[in-house]
Amino acid sequence: MPRNVVTVEIKKIPVEVEIPELGMVEISDLASRVEAEMKRVQEEEGVIDTLRQALTVALYFAAKNYLKEIADGGKQKEDTVRIDHLISQLQGTLGEGK
């Protein structure tokens, strides 16, 4: 099976990336987002070291993902409670018809 390796450039550094679920366009878009965030870290936070920028950006995106997972988990829990409530109501309604 051929590998789908995409080469992107971040801060003039070529990086080979393989993410089977994503195509070249999506991976290039993600690389652009990373580079933009690294630029922001450099300009706003005064971090010049590229490695520190990369680590800061990695933590930033990890935190965003973590918060999204928590929010999705909360929504899922909320939906589960709502579904359980509807099931109870339906069972009660069906039980009354006996």
C-alpha positions, -999 to 999 in steps of 0.1 A, spaced: 0 0 0 16 33 -10 22 59 17 5 92 14 33 115 26 29 152 22 58 176 26 49 210 41 71 239 51 68 256 85 92 285 92 112 275 61 117 240 75 104 211 53 84 186 73 71 153 60 37 144 73 15 114 69 -20 115 83 -41 88 65 -74 105 73 -64 138 57 -54 149 22 -27 173 10 -50 203 12 -61 197 48 -25 190 59 -13 221 42 -40 241 59 -30 228 93 6 236 86 -4 272 77 -23 274 110 7 262 129 30 287 112 5 315 118 3 306 155 41 304 157 43 339 142 18 352 168 38 336 196 70 353 183 54 387 179 30 389 208 50 369 234 85 377 222 95 341 219 123 339 193 135 303 197 117 282 171 116 251 193 100 271 221 75 285 196 67 250 183 62 237 219 40 266 228 19 261 197 17 224 204 4 230 239 -20 257 226 -36 232 201 -35 204 226 -54 226 251 -80 236 224 -85 199 216 -88 190 253 -114 217 259 -133 206 228 -133 170 241 -146 182 275 -173 202 258 -182 173 236 -182 150 265 -205 173 285 -228 176 255 -228 138 252 -236 135 289 -264 160 285 -278 142 255 -276 109 274 -296 123 303 -322 137 279 -325 104 261 -328 85 294 -356 110 305 -375 104 272 -372 67 276 -386 69 311 -415 91 299 -422 66 271 -421 36 294 -444 54 318 -468 63 290 -467 27 277 -472 13 312 -503 35 317 -519 20 286 -520 -15 300 
